Amino acid sequence: MIKTVFWKNNTVVMIDQKALPRIERRVVCSDYRQVIAAIKDLTVRGAPAIGVAAAMGAALGALALPAEPSSRFQKKFNAICDEIAKARPTARNLFWALERMKKYLDKALLAGKKNPAALLVGEAKRICAEDIAINRQMGRHGSVLFSDGDHVLTHCNAGALATAGYGTALGVIRAAHAEGKKLHIYVDETRPVLQGARLTAWEMKKEKIPATLITDNMAGFL
């Protein structure tokens, strides 16, 4: 499975989507400000992936905070979340993930739990795991819409690269392919950033799903 963004050894690791498809490399963030930069410059993109990256970035920030009374820790953590929120004002998942992290910390402190930074790391990992599980479930439900021999048109990228892994709309195609259905995917290039040509086509090649890249203005003709 393509792992778009994940936690490893107290760092946030993500595929550098700007470099695809020619170069496959990963960016390792050890500071939450590096995560902010990755969201801003499209190293990571796609609403679910941005949400996971934001949660993990907040956890990175929490790990760097000194041991302080809970009220001061919470105030500083909330300030970090507010800073991350400015990275992509249009991404709803970003705000949802940060609100979830803040609420989780609030409940943990009210319950008198210790080591809040470690607890926040655990919550960020759960957000990541839940995203992948939801996408897989979406794939299972949606795969029934496809029949053997179908041709499918895609636009932009709604695959593993737009999420923590597996994908939303493209995850449905992935699930149908895994069930043995023979599909052929027509991938719109998706100007001006070419998410289809650079990302969706790359995913299809990685998954060995037959695909043809087309220009956007061919879609109507097809």
C-alpha distance (Angstrom), angle and dihedral (degrees) to the residues before:
residue distance angle dihedral
M1 . . .
I2 3.80 . .
K3 3.83 107.7 .
T4 3.79 105.8 -154.9
V5 3.79 99.6 178.6
F6 3.81 128.5 3.0
W7 3.81 144.4 155.3
K8 3.81 119.2 -105.1
N9 3.81 129.3 167.5
N10 3.82 93.1 -21.0
T11 3.79 92.9 -50.2
V12 3.80 133.3 103.0
V13 3.80 112.0 -122.7
M14 3.79 121.4 -164.6
I15 3.79 138.9 169.0
D16 3.79 110.9 -105.3
Q17 3.80 98.8 -122.8
K18 3.80 92.2 -175.0
A19 3.81 89.5 67.6
L20 3.81 96.8 50.4
P21 2.96 137.7 141.3
R22 3.80 98.4 17.8
I23 3.80 97.6 40.5
E24 3.79 127.1 36.1
R25 3.78 109.0 -158.4
R26 3.77 138.8 144.1
V27 3.77 130.1 -132.4
V28 3.80 116.9 -142.5
C29 3.82 116.2 -152.9
S30 3.79 118.7 -163.7
D31 3.82 95.2 169.1
Y32 3.79 129.4 50.6
R33 3.80 91.1 -126.0
Q34 3.80 88.6 62.9
V35 3.80 88.2 56.0
I36 3.80 89.5 51.7
A37 3.81 89.7 52.0
A38 3.83 91.0 49.0
I39 3.81 91.2 53.1
K40 3.79 92.4 47.2
D41 3.81 96.9 49.2
L42 3.85 95.7 43.0
T43 3.78 95.7 -110.9
V44 3.80 81.1 133.6
R45 3.82 120.0 25.5
G46 3.77 139.6 161.7
A47 3.79 120.4 81.4
P48 3.84 98.8 -102.0
A49 3.82 92.7 45.3
I50 3.80 90.8 48.5
G51 3.81 90.0 51.2
V52 3.80 92.2 52.6
A53 3.81 91.6 45.0
A54 3.82 90.4 50.3
A55 3.81 92.6 51.3
M56 3.79 91.2 48.8
G57 3.80 91.1 45.4
A58 3.80 89.2 53.9
A59 3.80 89.5 50.4
L60 3.81 89.7 51.8
G61 3.78 88.9 52.8
A62 3.80 91.0 50.2
L63 3.81 91.8 52.8
A64 3.81 90.0 56.3
L65 3.80 94.3 52.8
P66 3.81 117.2 102.5
A67 3.79 121.5 -115.4
E68 3.81 103.4 -87.7
P69 3.80 140.2 150.1
S70 3.79 110.1 -64.7
S71 3.80 95.4 -109.5
R72 3.82 92.8 55.7
F73 3.81 92.0 43.7
Q74 3.79 90.5 51.7
K75 3.81 93.0 48.0
K76 3.81 92.0 51.6
F77 3.81 92.4 44.7
N78 3.80 91.6 51.4
A79 3.82 88.9 51.0
I80 3.81 89.4 54.1
C81 3.80 90.3 50.8
D82 3.81 90.8 49.9
E83 3.80 89.5 52.3
I84 3.81 92.1 50.7
A85 3.82 90.5 47.7
K86 3.80 90.3 65.3
A87 3.81 91.9 61.0
R88 3.83 95.1 83.5
P89 3.83 115.5 7.4
T90 3.84 92.9 -174.7
A91 3.83 98.0 54.5
R92 3.80 108.8 96.3
N93 3.81 93.3 -172.6
L94 3.79 89.3 60.1
F95 3.80 92.2 60.4
W96 3.80 92.7 40.8
A97 3.82 92.3 53.7
L98 3.80 93.7 46.8
E99 3.82 92.1 48.3
R100 3.78 89.5 50.4
M101 3.82 90.8 51.4
K102 3.81 92.0 49.3
K103 3.81 93.0 47.8
Y104 3.79 90.7 47.4
L105 3.80 91.1 53.4
D106 3.80 91.1 47.5
K107 3.81 91.9 53.8
A108 3.81 92.6 44.3
L109 3.79 92.7 52.4
L110 3.81 92.5 45.5
A111 3.79 88.0 53.0
G112 3.80 89.5 53.2
K113 3.79 94.8 -117.3
K114 3.79 119.1 166.4
N115 3.82 131.4 -134.4
P116 3.83 96.3 30.9
A117 3.82 94.0 -177.4
A118 3.81 92.1 61.4
L119 3.80 90.1 46.6
L120 3.81 90.4 53.0
V121 3.80 90.5 51.6
G122 3.79 87.9 54.9
E123 3.80 91.6 50.4
A124 3.81 91.9 50.2
K125 3.80 89.6 51.9
R126 3.81 89.6 50.7
I127 3.81 91.2 52.5
C128 3.81 88.2 53.5
A129 3.82 94.2 47.6
E130 3.81 92.3 46.0
D131 3.80 91.8 52.5
I132 3.81 91.8 54.6
A133 3.82 91.8 45.3
I134 3.82 92.0 50.2
N135 3.80 91.1 49.1
R136 3.79 92.1 50.7
Q137 3.81 90.3 50.0
M138 3.81 90.0 49.1
G139 3.80 88.7 51.5
R140 3.80 92.4 52.3
H141 3.80 92.9 49.4
G142 3.80 95.1 43.5
S143 3.79 98.6 44.8
V144 3.82 90.6 77.6
L145 3.81 88.1 70.1
F146 3.81 90.7 68.8
S147 3.78 127.5 74.4
D148 3.76 129.2 -159.9
G149 3.80 109.4 -81.8
D150 3.82 97.0 23.1
H151 3.79 121.5 149.1
V152 3.80 114.1 -141.8
L153 3.81 130.2 -162.7
T154 3.80 119.0 -149.4
H155 3.79 131.6 -169.6
C156 3.82 126.7 -162.1
N157 3.82 115.0 -18.5
A158 3.78 125.1 -60.7
G159 3.77 96.1 157.6
A160 3.78 137.4 104.2
L161 3.80 90.4 -58.8
A162 3.81 91.1 61.2
T163 3.81 91.9 51.6
A164 3.79 139.3 34.2
G165 3.79 85.9 -85.7
Y166 3.83 144.7 -40.3
G167 3.82 97.9 32.3
T168 3.79 141.0 -122.5
A169 3.83 113.7 -109.8
L170 3.80 91.5 6.6
G171 3.79 88.1 46.3
V172 3.81 87.7 64.3
I173 3.81 89.0 55.8
R174 3.81 89.4 46.3
A175 3.82 91.1 52.2
A176 3.82 92.9 48.6
H177 3.80 90.3 49.9
A178 3.82 90.6 49.7
E179 3.81 88.6 53.9
G180 3.80 88.6 59.6
K181 3.80 98.7 -103.3
K182 3.80 111.7 148.4
L183 3.81 106.8 -130.5
H184 3.78 132.6 168.5
I185 3.78 116.9 -150.6
Y186 3.81 124.2 -151.0
V187 3.79 106.5 -156.8
D188 3.81 118.3 -155.3
E189 3.82 109.5 -141.8
T190 3.84 89.2 -132.8
R191 3.79 107.2 -145.9
P192 2.98 142.7 -115.2
V193 3.83 98.0 24.4
L194 3.84 94.3 24.3
Q195 3.80 97.1 -135.1
G196 3.80 88.3 161.4
A197 3.79 97.2 48.1
R198 3.80 95.2 40.8
L199 3.80 103.5 32.6
T200 3.81 114.3 17.6
A201 3.81 92.8 43.2
W202 3.82 89.2 48.5
E203 3.81 91.0 51.4
M204 3.79 92.1 49.5
K205 3.79 90.6 51.4
K206 3.81 91.5 48.3
E207 3.81 90.7 50.6
K208 3.84 93.1 42.8
I209 3.81 91.4 -123.6
P210 3.84 111.0 151.9
A211 3.80 109.4 -110.3
T212 3.80 141.4 165.3
L213 3.80 121.5 -153.6
I214 3.82 113.7 -137.8
T215 3.78 136.3 179.2
D216 3.79 115.0 -102.4
N217 3.81 94.2 -112.4
M218 3.82 91.1 56.4
A219 3.82 91.6 66.3
G220 3.81 95.3 82.4
F221 3.80 91.6 49.6
L222 3.80 92.3 50.2
